[in-house]
Amino acid sequence: MSRTDACLSTTVGRRAAAAAVGFVFAVLPRDAAAADAAAPPWWQPDSVYLQLGAAEHAHAAVAGLTWDWDWRHDLGFGVARGHWDVSLGRWAVERERRTSTALVTQVGLTPNLRIESRDAVQPWFFEVGIGLNAVMPLYQSRDKRFSTRLNFGNHVAVGRRYGEHHAHEWALRIEHFSNAGIRHPNPGENFVQLRWARRF
């Protein structure tokens, strides 16, 4: 084989290899590959939130993170989906006298079910959830006293998402804390809460 033929063969081989590589990349599902490459790690939350709440003799400030479920269900007018909610809060509780205030720490883990409308501008949503909460030390206000540190928290909420890509949301919530009668006394406590969340 002459040097010219060898060079020609090498050039043709390189072009064929380049064409083959180009063909492989052309037929690969680019969107799926890009989605896999861009998928966040499992531990990365989908949103962060701040929340203020008030009960008859207590005020609460709460911060938390949420993780979306893979599950979703089409309802026609909207979609049902769920998420995990991890919260850390501090309650300022009025004791026997108005000048006496105790601080209580609340740590919670709650699964939530959300129904969201298909509004393209500002979708509204309705949400319910019930989870476990550690309230430490024992909650005791001017007229109520819990008997357990471990309590259930169940809530209903209505809210609306807004902003670019619906990344922000406000929600009005009503949440009830009690031990479901595991021990007595079990007076329970009700909070009205306002939550702001930012989705990533």
HUPEDA-V820641 format. One record per residue. N is the residue number from 0. NEAR is the number of other ideal C-beta (glycine too) atoms within 8 Angstrom. Layout:
N&NEAR  N&NEAR
This chain:
0&4  1&5  2&5  3&6  4&8  5&9  6&8  7&8  8&9  9&8  10&8  11&8  12&8  13&8  14&8  15&8  16&8  17&8  18&8  19&8  20&8  21&8  22&8  23&8  24&7  25&6  26&5  27&7  28&5  29&6  30&6  31&7  32&9  33&8  34&8  35&7  36&6  37&6  38&5  39&6  40&4  41&4  42&3  43&7  44&8  45&9  46&10  47&11  48&12  49&9  50&16  51&10  52&14  53&8  54&12  55&7  56&9  57&14  58&9  59&16  60&10  61&14  62&10  63&12  64&9  65&15  66&9  67&8  68&9  69&4  70&6  71&8  72&7  73&5  74&8  75&4  76&5  77&10  78&10  79&11  80&12  81&10  82&12  83&10  84&14  85&10  86&14  87&10  88&13  89&10  90&13  91&10  92&13  93&10  94&10  95&4  96&5  97&4  98&4  99&8  100&8  101&9  102&8  103&12  104&11  105&15  106&10  107&15  108&10  109&13  110&10  111&12  112&10  113&11  114&11  115&12  116&9  117&8  118&7  119&4  120&4  121&8  122&13  123&11  124&14  125&9  126&15  127&10  128&11  129&9  130&12  131&10  132&14  133&11  134&14  135&9  136&6  137&10  138&13  139&9  140&14  141&7  142&5  143&11  144&9  145&16  146&9  147&9  148&9  149&8  150&13  151&11  152&13  153&9  154&14  155&8  156&12  157&9  158&12  159&10  160&14  161&8  162&7  163&4  164&5  165&11  166&9  167&11  168&13  169&10  170&13  171&11  172&15  173&11  174&11  175&11  176&13  177&12  178&12  179&6  180&7  181&6  182&7  183&5  184&6  185&12  186&8  187&8  188&14  189&10  190&14  191&10  192&14  193&11  194&14  195&10  196&11  197&9  198&11  199&9
